[in-house]
Amino acid sequence: MTTVHTSSIKSLPLLARGKVRDNYAVGNDRILMVASDRLSAFDVIMGEPIPGKGEILTKMALWWFDRLGHLCPNHLTGEAPESVVKPEEVPQVQGRSMLVKRLKPIPVEAVVRGYLAGSGWKEYQESRSVCGVPLPEGLSNASKLPRPIFTPAAKAAAGEHDENISYDKVVEVVGPTLAQQIRDTSIAIYEAAAEIALGKGMIIADTKFEFGLDESGTLVLMDEVLTPDSSRYWPVEGYQEALSAGANPPSYDKQFVRDWLEAVRINGKPWDKTPPAPRLPADVVAKTAAKYREALDRLTH
């Protein structure tokens, strides 16, 4: 398996490089999305790739697209990504790419939270609400919410932090009808996925979806979906103990990397979370790769 930190497809025009994905134009109506093995933490891209990560993310996204199609159409064309590149470029795209429809992206991150975690928990402690959604008293870190809530964010430019916005702001950006459709669809997908994952012994605490519109104005689910990069996955084992202790449950994502970066000292000082990132030790890279692999295996078996 080829490890790809940054893809280099010369036969197609590069549209954009995100934190993880490299997007190439295929004619005017399709995009080749290549999931690299890059990892970003605190919005900074690490220098060391996580072997197998791009392939795992792609497999997981395809597995979910397959199970959620009845709730919302998605951007897959059904065509082989290998068919649009030169033979010598196939190893860079094999197993880690999707050939998708080119859509008009909606500039809103559709975030759904089923549990209180991360920035949501911080906000709740201050205001008993998350993104303007009021919540009952007495919840603790990692508490399950009475019902999933839609807490959108504005998409930030590369290197910037996404910014939480109110539902009213979404209405301002896309209009009331589409805003409601995005909210209802996001919650429906989250609820369906959370139930499937729970059956596999995994909790999806929160997730973010991206949507676009096709030429007829239909809402289409795009980008990646329900991977450990866009979702907070917790194993059911250890959840109850963490909840009782008010601690963060163990998670299937880049927590190893985050914890290591929080603890590392550079010339005696903590890392200031600006590029360049410190070099990740081999054992942190290996443990992170193993966590991604475990999430995929657990979900798909």
TIPATOR-818072 format. One record per residue (C-alpha): residue in one letter; x negated, y, z negated. Coordinates in nm, 4 decimals. Layout:
residues N
  aa        px        py        pz
   a         X         Y         Z
...
***
This chain:
residues 301
  aa        px        py        pz
   m    0.0000    0.0000    0.0000
   t   -0.1356    0.3409    0.1003
   t   -0.1557    0.6037   -0.1774
   v   -0.0581    0.9450   -0.0369
   h   -0.1252    1.2634   -0.2334
   t   -0.0545    1.4887    0.0661
   s    0.0771    1.3515    0.3953
   s   -0.0653    1.4652    0.7262
   i    0.1702    1.3920    1.0155
   k    0.0204    1.5670    1.3164
   s    0.2871    1.4579    1.5669
   l    0.5662    1.6591    1.3983
   p    0.5907    2.0234    1.2825
   l    0.5627    2.0622    0.9042
   l    0.8663    2.2451    0.7613
   a    0.7727    2.2578    0.3942
   r    0.5776    2.0904    0.1175
   g    0.7655    2.0665   -0.2119
   k    0.6352    1.9450   -0.5455
   v    0.6695    1.5850   -0.4259
   r    0.8106    1.5809   -0.0733
   d    0.6628    1.6819    0.2596
   n    0.9334    1.7639    0.5174
   y    0.8771    1.7491    0.8927
   a    1.1095    1.8640    1.1713
   v    1.2367    1.5966    1.4103
   g    1.3961    1.7953    1.6912
   n    1.6493    2.0535    1.5725
   d    1.8877    1.8245    1.3918
   r    1.6814    1.5847    1.1792
   i    1.4119    1.5954    0.9108
   l    1.1535    1.3347    0.8151
   m    1.1227    1.3473    0.4347
   v    0.8024    1.1877    0.3094
   a    0.7849    1.1207   -0.0662
   s    0.4201    1.1595   -0.1652
   d    0.2628    1.0170   -0.4819
   r    0.2142    1.3703   -0.6211
   l    0.3318    1.4416   -0.9710
   s    0.4242    1.7821   -1.1073
   a    0.4512    1.8620   -1.4775
   f    0.5463    2.2031   -1.6164
   d    0.5876    2.3050   -1.2488
   v    0.2175    2.2469   -1.1759
   i    0.1106    1.9756   -0.9290
   m   -0.1465    1.7350   -1.0741
   g   -0.4604    1.6570   -0.8761
   e   -0.4276    1.2808   -0.9286
   p   -0.1570    1.0874   -0.7431
   i    0.0525    0.8231   -0.9231
   p    0.0074    0.5092   -0.7069
   g    0.3367    0.3711   -0.5736
   k    0.5449    0.6636   -0.6995
   g    0.6693    0.7870   -0.3597
   e    0.7752    0.4377   -0.2614
   i    0.9545    0.3800   -0.5936
   l    1.1414    0.7128   -0.5683
   t    1.2493    0.6330   -0.2125
   k    1.3690    0.2805   -0.2990
   m    1.5613    0.4125   -0.5965
   a    1.7252    0.6962   -0.4004
   l    1.8288    0.4569   -0.1213
   w    1.9671    0.2102   -0.3783
   w    2.1846    0.4871   -0.5249
   f    2.2926    0.6332   -0.1887
   d    2.4132    0.2845   -0.1044
   r    2.6374    0.2743   -0.4138
   l    2.7723    0.6287   -0.4147
   g    2.8807    0.6751   -0.0538
   h    3.2509    0.6486   -0.1452
   l    3.2207    0.9630   -0.3607
   c    3.0358    1.1872   -0.1164
   p    2.8742    1.1489    0.2276
   n    2.4917    1.1631    0.2249
   h    2.2237    1.2885    0.4608
   l    2.0835    0.9520    0.5792
   t    2.0874    0.8910    0.9550
   g    2.0349    0.5156    0.9241
   e    1.7377    0.5371    1.1618
   a    1.3901    0.4038    1.0809
   p    1.1476    0.6793    0.9743
   e    0.8646    0.4871    1.1463
   s    1.0407    0.5416    1.4812
   v    0.9619    0.9150    1.4947
   v    0.5862    0.9160    1.4261
   k    0.2788    0.7925    1.6143
   p    0.1670    0.4328    1.5418
   e   -0.1423    0.5528    1.3507
   e    0.0833    0.7634    1.1227
   v    0.3137    0.4748    1.0263
   p    0.1156    0.3793    0.7078
   q    0.1796    0.7299    0.5703
   v    0.5577    0.7035    0.6122
   q    0.6292    0.3330    0.5613
   g    0.8426    0.2617    0.2543
   r    0.8280    0.6211    0.1296
   s    1.0329    0.8172    0.3831
   m    1.3869    0.8967    0.4853
   l    1.4981    1.0204    0.8257
   v    1.7833    1.2552    0.7437
   k    2.0290    1.4976    0.8994
   r    1.9301    1.8613    0.8980
   l    2.1863    2.0442    0.6860
   k    2.2463    2.3970    0.5664
   p    2.1175    2.3677    0.2075
   i    2.3268    2.5120   -0.0756
   p    2.0940    2.7260   -0.2923
   v    2.2222    2.5779   -0.6191
   e    2.0781    2.2915   -0.8239
   a    2.3821    2.0911   -0.9321
   v    2.2815    1.9802   -1.2825
   v    2.5060    1.7465   -1.4833
   r    2.4356    1.6702   -1.8495
   g    2.5943    1.3811   -2.0354
   y    2.3655    1.4141   -2.3377
   l    2.1998    1.7012   -2.5170
   a    1.8273    1.7084   -2.4326
   g    1.5417    1.9353   -2.3296
   s    1.6377    2.2955   -2.2562
   g    2.0039    2.2088   -2.3208
   w    1.9260    2.1144   -2.6812
   k    1.7239    2.4355   -2.7297
   e    2.0109    2.6451   -2.5971
   y    2.2707    2.4614   -2.8054
   q    2.0802    2.5341   -3.1270
   e    2.0908    2.9060   -3.0485
   s    2.4427    2.9442   -2.9103
   r    2.6419    2.6184   -2.9519
   s    2.6733    2.6219   -2.5727
   v    2.4754    2.5212   -2.2627
   c    2.4834    2.7482   -1.9564
   g    2.7927    2.9187   -2.0924
   v    2.9778    2.5887   -2.1541
   p    3.0889    2.5916   -2.5211
   l    3.0197    2.2717   -2.7173
   p    3.1455    2.1487   -3.0557
   e    2.9543    2.2013   -3.3806
   g    2.7467    1.9247   -3.5334
   l    2.5704    1.7789   -3.2277
   s    2.2058    1.6777   -3.2627
   n    1.9141    1.6243   -3.0259
   a    2.0032    1.3395   -2.7807
   s    2.3729    1.3425   -2.8822
   k    2.6182    1.2161   -2.6231
   l    2.8444    1.5041   -2.5168
   p    3.2241    1.4696   -2.5500
   r    3.2315    1.4727   -2.1677
   p    2.9686    1.5449   -1.9008
   i    2.9166    1.9145   -1.8275
   f    2.8107    2.0953   -1.5109
   t    2.5203    2.3316   -1.5858
   p    2.3927    2.4682   -1.2548
   a    2.0539    2.6274   -1.1890
   a    1.9303    2.8647   -0.9197
   k    1.6644    2.7084   -0.6977
   a    1.3288    2.8694   -0.7604
   a    1.0429    2.9233   -0.5169
   a    0.7524    2.6745   -0.5436
   g    0.5636    2.7187   -0.8692
   e    0.8512    2.9073   -1.0354
   h    1.0898    2.7604   -1.2926
   d    1.4496    2.6930   -1.1882
   e    1.6747    2.9302   -1.3763
   n    1.9976    2.8208   -1.5466
   i    2.2996    3.0107   -1.4171
   s    2.6688    3.0250   -1.5099
   y    2.9475    2.8599   -1.3124
   d    3.0745    3.2113   -1.2282
   k    2.7423    3.2797   -1.0593
   v    2.7898    2.9670   -0.8412
   v    3.1344    3.1004   -0.7434
   e    2.9660    3.4290   -0.6462
   v    2.7083    3.2461   -0.4317
   v    2.9300    2.9925   -0.2504
   g    3.2907    3.0943   -0.3180
   p    3.5486    2.9357   -0.5538
   t    3.6563    2.6412   -0.3351
   l    3.3067    2.5101   -0.2629
   a    3.1921    2.5800   -0.6207
   q    3.4722    2.3638   -0.7571
   q    3.4010    2.0903   -0.5025
   i    3.0323    2.0865   -0.5988
   r    3.1148    2.0736   -0.9701
   d    3.3797    1.7996   -0.9385
   t    3.1693    1.5891   -0.6993
   s    2.8569    1.6204   -0.9167
   i    3.0409    1.5100   -1.2300
   a    3.2111    1.2205   -1.0464
   i    2.8744    1.0964   -0.9105
   y    2.7109    1.1314   -1.2525
   e    2.9914    0.9385   -1.4264
   a    2.9817    0.6551   -1.1720
   a    2.6008    0.6342   -1.1869
   a    2.5872    0.6536   -1.5678
   e    2.8246    0.3570   -1.5924
   i    2.6191    0.1494   -1.3448
   a    2.2938    0.2367   -1.5265
   l    2.4400    0.1538   -1.8683
   g    2.5224   -0.1909   -1.7351
   k    2.1472   -0.2267   -1.6719
   g    2.0553   -0.1066   -2.0211
   m    1.9660    0.2481   -1.9195
   i    2.1144    0.5830   -2.0212
   i    2.1151    0.8696   -1.7701
   a    2.0996    1.1703   -2.0030
   d    2.1111    1.4299   -1.7264
   t    2.0433    1.4642   -1.3569
   k    2.0357    1.7175   -1.0759
   f    2.1827    1.6865   -0.7287
   e    2.1243    1.8878   -0.4154
   f    2.3912    1.9426   -0.1544
   g    2.4084    2.0821    0.1957
   l    2.6764    2.1503    0.4539
   d    2.6865    1.9806    0.7932
   e    2.7925    2.1577    1.1121
   s    3.1618    2.0981    1.0346
   g    3.1283    2.2422    0.6823
   t    3.1483    1.9058    0.5026
   l    2.9693    1.8814    0.1661
   v    2.6822    1.6305    0.1936
   l    2.4600    1.4871   -0.0821
   m    2.0958    1.5357    0.0159
   d    1.7344    1.5270   -0.0978
   e    1.6632    1.2537   -0.3533
   v    1.9238    1.1219   -0.5906
   l    1.9057    0.9796   -0.9442
   t    1.5310    0.9129   -0.9516
   p    1.3209    0.9551   -1.2683
   d    1.1943    1.2805   -1.1108
   s    1.5418    1.4363   -1.0949
   s    1.7008    1.2590   -1.3922
   r    1.6287    1.1837   -1.7546
   y    1.6505    0.8058   -1.8019
   w    1.6389    0.6493   -2.1492
   p    1.6309    0.2765   -2.2270
   v    1.9195    0.1805   -2.4577
   e    1.6681    0.0183   -2.6952
   g    1.5342    0.2837   -2.9262
   y    1.8073    0.5347   -2.8432
   q    2.0003    0.4955   -3.1697
   e    1.6843    0.5244   -3.3825
   a    1.5751    0.8379   -3.1975
   l    1.9193    0.9927   -3.2339
   s    1.9245    0.9222   -3.6089
   a    1.5774    1.0748   -3.6448
   g    1.6640    1.3775   -3.4278
   a    1.3769    1.2796   -3.1981
   n    1.3511    1.2535   -2.8182
   p    1.4329    0.8986   -2.7058
   p    1.1587    0.7204   -2.5085
   s    1.2054    0.7977   -2.1398
   y    1.1310    0.6560   -1.7948
   d    0.9511    0.9486   -1.6427
   k    0.6422    1.1617   -1.6701
   q    0.6622    1.1882   -2.0500
   f    0.3153    1.0284   -2.0852
   v    0.1744    1.3036   -1.8660
   r    0.3621    1.5808   -2.0470
   d    0.2559    1.4508   -2.3904
   w   -0.1071    1.4217   -2.2819
   l   -0.1030    1.7730   -2.1293
   e    0.0479    1.9162   -2.4499
   a   -0.2294    1.7538   -2.6561
   v   -0.5296    1.8142   -2.4298
   r   -0.7819    2.0839   -2.5236
   i   -0.9922    2.2693   -2.2665
   n   -1.2939    2.4391   -2.4277
   g   -1.1104    2.3988   -2.7584
   k   -0.7893    2.5629   -2.6348
   p   -0.4535    2.4148   -2.5213
   w   -0.3941    2.4121   -2.1438
   d   -0.2003    2.7266   -2.0458
   k    0.0214    2.5380   -1.7941
   t   -0.1106    2.7283   -1.4933
   p   -0.3047    2.5704   -1.2026
   p   -0.5443    2.4019   -1.1816
   a   -0.4159    2.1175   -1.3968
   p   -0.6636    1.9224   -1.6095
   r   -0.7762    1.5901   -1.4591
   l   -0.5478    1.3082   -1.5710
   p   -0.7277    1.0111   -1.7304
   a   -0.6876    0.6757   -1.5536
   d   -0.4862    0.5218   -1.8396
   v   -0.2279    0.8053   -1.8296
   v   -0.1942    0.7590   -1.4513
   a   -0.1565    0.3798   -1.4937
   k    0.1018    0.4078   -1.7752
   t    0.3050    0.6598   -1.5770
   a    0.3009    0.4358   -1.2668
   a    0.4143    0.1424   -1.4844
   k    0.7084    0.3454   -1.6240
   y    0.8339    0.4378   -1.2752
   r    0.8002    0.0748   -1.1655
   e    0.9881   -0.0479   -1.4752
   a    1.2748    0.1958   -1.4092
   l    1.3147    0.0668   -1.0538
   d    1.2904   -0.3006   -1.1555
   r    1.5383   -0.2608   -1.4363
   l    1.7904   -0.0784   -1.2212
   t    1.7739   -0.3011   -0.9145
   h    1.7538   -0.6461   -1.0744
***
